[in-house]
Amino acid sequence: MIINLWLLPIALLLLWLPRQWFRLGGKVAVFAGAGGNGQSNRRRRRGPTEERDKIDVSLKLKDEVSKARNWIDLVRALIGGIALTQVCFSVAPDATEGTAAQLFVIESLILFTAVLIQTIRLENRFSLVAPVFFILGLSFALIGWKAALFAVVGIWTLNLVLPGAGVFLFFFAALEICFGLLLGASLTSVALAASLSILPFFFSAVTKRPLVRLNKKTKSRR
């Protein structure tokens, strides 16, 4: 196994850099009221649109594509994923199956860690955010652009009837399996991509904490 020691740190930086470090003022939308003396004042200032947004955890395509950080997530996941799986490591043609399996485990651990870093928030309190665009970017790197494109178009079409981000990721994993296998992606790549997509949903169920979406319109005021 040959490791590209100068490119691997760049790939890890792209994949492991927390999304909140790109923040220009956006906050995680909180769907439960917070205590405090200023709560009544904030409630009086909140309009009907903000009230609906507070309780609505579904994803809106128009809102999501308008956020620059979503596109940053998609591009860095795509570039980092391609670098990790195709450039950073190489295996000699005469390598044993054990070496290939070891490489797959290393890549999987790096990607699972990346998704968990993008999912977990440890700011004012422990919370979970659905890294939707980050996972969409990884899908292009893992199952190929054709299968990923069909899966992305399919999930945003289904999203019209999906209740929230967690279910969104669950069904996206199913679409990755269907289109990935149909369009010739390897079984291991499809399994890894689907596992990464469902990881936030599974982690949310284990920790009994909901996945929330980022909403730049809902900001905390001090």
FENQUI-V997999 format. One record per residue. N is the residue number from 1. SS is DSSP state (hx for helix, st for strand, lp for the rest). PHI is phi as a letter, one per 40 degrees, with the letter a starting at -180 (999 if undefined). OMEGA is omega in whole degrees, 0 to 359 (* if undefined). Layout:
BEGIN
n | ss | phi | omega
N | SS | PHI | OMEGA
N | SS | PHI | OMEGA
END
This chain:
BEGIN
n | ss | phi | omega
1 | lp | 999 | 178
2 | st | b | 182
3 | st | b | 177
4 | lp | c | 190
5 | hx | c | 179
6 | hx | c | 180
7 | hx | c | 181
8 | hx | d | 178
9 | hx | c | 178
10 | hx | c | 178
11 | hx | c | 179
12 | hx | c | 178
13 | hx | c | 179
14 | hx | c | 185
15 | hx | c | 187
16 | hx | c | 179
17 | lp | c | 182
18 | lp | c | 181
19 | hx | d | 185
20 | hx | c | 177
21 | hx | c | 176
22 | hx | c | 189
23 | lp | c | 174
24 | lp | b | 180
25 | lp | h | 180
26 | lp | c | 179
27 | st | b | 173
28 | st | c | 179
29 | lp | c | 180
30 | lp | b | 187
31 | lp | b | 174
32 | lp | b | 182
33 | lp | c | 178
34 | lp | b | 180
35 | lp | c | 179
36 | lp | h | 182
37 | lp | c | 183
38 | lp | c | 184
39 | hx | c | 182
40 | hx | c | 178
41 | hx | c | 179
42 | hx | c | 180
43 | hx | c | 179
44 | hx | c | 181
45 | hx | c | 185
46 | lp | c | 181
47 | lp | c | 181
48 | hx | c | 181
49 | hx | c | 180
50 | hx | c | 177
51 | hx | c | 178
52 | hx | c | 181
53 | hx | c | 182
54 | hx | c | 184
55 | hx | b | 182
56 | lp | c | 182
57 | lp | b | 179
58 | lp | c | 180
59 | lp | c | 177
60 | lp | b | 185
61 | hx | d | 182
62 | hx | c | 180
63 | hx | c | 185
64 | hx | c | 183
65 | hx | c | 179
66 | lp | c | 182
67 | lp | c | 183
68 | hx | c | 183
69 | hx | c | 175
70 | hx | c | 180
71 | hx | c | 174
72 | hx | c | 178
73 | hx | d | 183
74 | hx | c | 184
75 | hx | c | 182
76 | hx | c | 176
77 | hx | c | 179
78 | hx | c | 182
79 | hx | c | 179
80 | hx | c | 179
81 | hx | c | 178
82 | hx | c | 179
83 | hx | c | 183
84 | hx | c | 188
85 | hx | c | 186
86 | hx | b | 187
87 | hx | b | 188
88 | lp | c | 180
89 | st | b | 174
90 | st | a | 182
91 | lp | b | 180
92 | lp | c | 181
93 | lp | d | 182
94 | lp | c | 180
95 | lp | c | 180
96 | lp | c | 178
97 | hx | c | 178
98 | hx | c | 178
99 | hx | c | 178
100 | hx | c | 178
101 | hx | c | 178
102 | hx | c | 178
103 | hx | c | 179
104 | hx | c | 179
105 | hx | c | 180
106 | hx | c | 179
107 | hx | c | 180
108 | hx | c | 179
109 | hx | c | 178
110 | hx | c | 183
111 | hx | c | 177
112 | hx | c | 177
113 | hx | c | 179
114 | hx | c | 181
115 | hx | c | 178
116 | hx | c | 178
117 | hx | c | 180
118 | hx | c | 183
119 | hx | c | 187
120 | st | c | 175
121 | st | b | 179
122 | st | b | 181
123 | lp | c | 177
124 | lp | c | 178
125 | lp | a | 179
126 | st | c | 179
127 | st | a | 181
128 | st | b | 179
129 | st | b | 179
130 | lp | c | 181
131 | lp | c | 190
132 | hx | d | 185
133 | hx | c | 175
134 | hx | c | 180
135 | hx | c | 176
136 | hx | c | 178
137 | hx | c | 178
138 | hx | c | 181
139 | hx | c | 178
140 | hx | c | 180
141 | hx | c | 189
142 | hx | c | 185
143 | hx | b | 179
144 | lp | g | 188
145 | hx | c | 181
146 | hx | c | 180
147 | hx | c | 180
148 | hx | c | 180
149 | hx | c | 178
150 | hx | c | 180
151 | hx | c | 180
152 | hx | c | 178
153 | hx | c | 180
154 | hx | c | 184
155 | hx | c | 178
156 | hx | c | 173
157 | hx | c | 177
158 | hx | c | 184
159 | hx | d | 179
160 | hx | c | 181
161 | hx | b | 180
162 | lp | c | 187
163 | lp | c | 185
164 | lp | a | 185
165 | hx | c | 181
166 | hx | c | 178
167 | hx | c | 176
168 | hx | d | 182
169 | hx | c | 178
170 | hx | c | 181
171 | hx | c | 176
172 | hx | c | 176
173 | hx | c | 179
174 | hx | c | 179
175 | hx | c | 176
176 | hx | c | 179
177 | hx | c | 183
178 | hx | c | 184
179 | hx | c | 179
180 | hx | c | 179
181 | hx | c | 181
182 | hx | c | 185
183 | lp | b | 167
184 | lp | g | 176
185 | lp | c | 181
186 | lp | c | 182
187 | hx | c | 181
188 | hx | c | 179
189 | hx | c | 179
190 | hx | c | 180
191 | hx | c | 179
192 | hx | c | 180
193 | hx | c | 180
194 | hx | c | 179
195 | hx | c | 178
196 | hx | c | 181
197 | hx | c | 183
198 | hx | c | 183
199 | hx | d | 178
200 | hx | c | 178
201 | hx | c | 179
202 | hx | c | 181
203 | hx | c | 177
204 | hx | c | 180
205 | hx | c | 181
206 | hx | c | 182
207 | hx | c | 181
208 | lp | f | 176
209 | lp | b | 183
210 | lp | c | 170
211 | st | c | 179
212 | st | b | 179
213 | lp | b | 177
214 | st | c | 181
215 | st | a | 183
216 | lp | c | 181
217 | lp | c | 180
218 | lp | c | 184
219 | lp | b | 176
220 | lp | c | 178
221 | lp | b | 179
222 | lp | b | *
END
